[in-house]
Amino acid sequence: MSTTVINATVGPNGEVEIPTFVRKILNVGEGDCVSFFVENGVVRLMKSEECAKQFVRRYIRADATRNGTPISDEEIDELIEQIGKENTDH
């Protein structure tokens, strides 16, 4: 995995334009939602959908660990997909 640093300037109202290079990586465009994921002083910018999935993964993993039931990433992703299907069926 390579690291790229891109600088941007904060505008008068706190806005920062997301560079084209980053928008392409995130697959976001005008009107899409993004999330700022802050952890231990590090901020990551993600497409909101991906941020939500990561939050759910952490929650499920923590709950499974607490209950002594290990769960794989694949099993978590299957659960997330199943929940998504159930929510679109209604």
ABEGO torsion letter per residue (X at the ends): XBBBBBBBBBBAAGBBBBBAAAAAAAGBBBGBBBBBBBBGGBBBBBBAAAAAAAAAAAAAAAAAAAAGBBBBAAAAAAAAAAAAAAAAAX
